Amino acid sequence: MPVGFVGNFAVPRDHGRCVRVAVDGQRAARSTSALLGIFAVQHSVMARPFFKRWLTRFIPESAERSTYVLFSSARVDRAVRLLAAARR
């Protein structure tokens, strides 16, 4: 989807015409820190051997890395959406 912002297609609005919104600096720092903390905890837990052993009981070992990337991408997507909603 990031490519859409270059040509302004398949995006909800023109990236060049986004309205600047004043956000309280402390509120922004708290929400950003919280979302980063959630991502860090997920990353730390999923990197541990006990979690990898548990996960490979349900999925093949060859899919372990792909599953990590999937969950990490979903977490980043959720964080970006929450931050965007907070700016409105």
C-alpha positions as a Markdown table, in Angstrom:
| # | Residue | x | y | z |
|---|---|---|---|---|
| 1 | Met | 0.0 | 0.0 | 0.0 |
| 2 | Pro | 2.8 | 2.5 | 0.5 |
| 3 | Val | 3.3 | 2.7 | -3.2 |
| 4 | Gly | -0.2 | 4.0 | -3.5 |
| 5 | Phe | 0.8 | 7.2 | -1.7 |
| 6 | Val | 3.3 | 8.0 | -4.5 |
| 7 | Gly | 0.7 | 8.0 | -7.2 |
| 8 | Asn | -2.3 | 8.8 | -4.9 |
| 9 | Phe | -4.3 | 5.7 | -6.0 |
| 10 | Ala | -6.0 | 3.1 | -3.8 |
| 11 | Val | -5.5 | 5.3 | -0.7 |
| 12 | Pro | -8.3 | 6.9 | 1.4 |
| 13 | Arg | -7.0 | 10.5 | 0.8 |
| 14 | Asp | -4.2 | 12.4 | -1.0 |
| 15 | His | -1.0 | 12.1 | 1.2 |
| 16 | Gly | 0.0 | 15.6 | 0.2 |
| 17 | Arg | -3.2 | 17.2 | 1.5 |
| 18 | Cys | -3.3 | 15.6 | 5.0 |
| 19 | Val | -4.4 | 17.9 | 7.6 |
| 20 | Arg | -1.9 | 18.6 | 10.4 |
| 21 | Val | -3.4 | 17.9 | 13.8 |
| 22 | Ala | -2.0 | 19.2 | 17.0 |
| 23 | Val | -1.5 | 16.4 | 19.4 |
| 24 | Asp | -0.5 | 16.7 | 23.0 |
| 25 | Gly | 3.2 | 15.8 | 23.2 |
| 26 | Gln | 2.9 | 13.8 | 26.4 |
| 27 | Arg | -0.1 | 11.9 | 25.1 |
| 28 | Ala | 1.8 | 11.1 | 21.9 |
| 29 | Ala | 4.9 | 9.9 | 23.8 |
| 30 | Arg | 2.8 | 7.7 | 26.2 |
| 31 | Ser | 0.9 | 6.0 | 23.4 |
| 32 | Thr | 4.0 | 5.5 | 21.2 |
| 33 | Ser | 5.9 | 4.1 | 24.2 |
| 34 | Ala | 3.0 | 1.8 | 25.1 |
| 35 | Leu | 2.7 | 0.5 | 21.5 |
| 36 | Leu | 6.5 | 0.0 | 21.2 |
| 37 | Gly | 6.5 | -1.8 | 24.6 |
| 38 | Ile | 3.8 | -4.2 | 23.4 |
| 39 | Phe | 5.8 | -4.9 | 20.3 |
| 40 | Ala | 9.0 | -5.4 | 22.3 |
| 41 | Val | 7.3 | -7.9 | 24.7 |
| 42 | Gln | 5.9 | -9.8 | 21.7 |
| 43 | His | 9.3 | -9.9 | 20.1 |
| 44 | Ser | 11.1 | -11.0 | 23.3 |
| 45 | Val | 8.5 | -13.8 | 24.0 |
| 46 | Met | 8.4 | -15.2 | 20.5 |
| 47 | Ala | 12.3 | -15.3 | 20.4 |
| 48 | Arg | 12.6 | -17.5 | 23.4 |
| 49 | Pro | 13.2 | -21.3 | 23.0 |
| 50 | Phe | 10.3 | -22.3 | 25.2 |
| 51 | Phe | 7.9 | -20.4 | 23.0 |
| 52 | Lys | 9.5 | -21.8 | 19.8 |
| 53 | Arg | 9.1 | -25.4 | 21.3 |
| 54 | Trp | 5.4 | -24.6 | 22.1 |
| 55 | Leu | 4.7 | -23.1 | 18.7 |
| 56 | Thr | 6.2 | -26.0 | 16.8 |
| 57 | Arg | 3.7 | -28.3 | 18.4 |
| 58 | Phe | 1.0 | -26.6 | 16.3 |
| 59 | Ile | 2.9 | -25.6 | 13.1 |
| 60 | Pro | 5.8 | -27.1 | 11.2 |
| 61 | Glu | 9.3 | -25.9 | 12.2 |
| 62 | Ser | 9.8 | -24.6 | 8.7 |
| 63 | Ala | 6.8 | -22.2 | 9.2 |
| 64 | Glu | 8.1 | -20.8 | 12.5 |
| 65 | Arg | 9.9 | -17.8 | 11.0 |
| 66 | Ser | 7.0 | -16.9 | 8.7 |
| 67 | Thr | 4.6 | -17.1 | 11.7 |
| 68 | Tyr | 6.8 | -14.7 | 13.6 |
| 69 | Val | 6.9 | -12.3 | 10.7 |
| 70 | Leu | 3.1 | -12.5 | 10.3 |
| 71 | Phe | 2.5 | -11.8 | 13.9 |
| 72 | Ser | 5.0 | -8.9 | 14.0 |
| 73 | Ser | 3.6 | -7.4 | 10.9 |
| 74 | Ala | 0.1 | -7.6 | 12.4 |
| 75 | Arg | 1.3 | -5.9 | 15.5 |
| 76 | Val | 3.0 | -3.1 | 13.6 |
| 77 | Asp | -0.2 | -2.7 | 11.5 |
| 78 | Arg | -2.3 | -2.4 | 14.6 |
| 79 | Ala | 0.1 | 0.1 | 16.1 |
| 80 | Val | 0.0 | 2.3 | 13.1 |
| 81 | Arg | -3.8 | 2.2 | 12.9 |
| 82 | Leu | -4.1 | 3.1 | 16.6 |
| 83 | Leu | -1.6 | 6.0 | 16.2 |
| 84 | Ala | -3.5 | 7.2 | 13.2 |
| 85 | Ala | -6.8 | 7.1 | 15.1 |
| 86 | Ala | -5.3 | 9.0 | 18.0 |
| 87 | Arg | -4.3 | 11.8 | 15.6 |
| 88 | Arg | -7.9 | 12.4 | 14.6 |
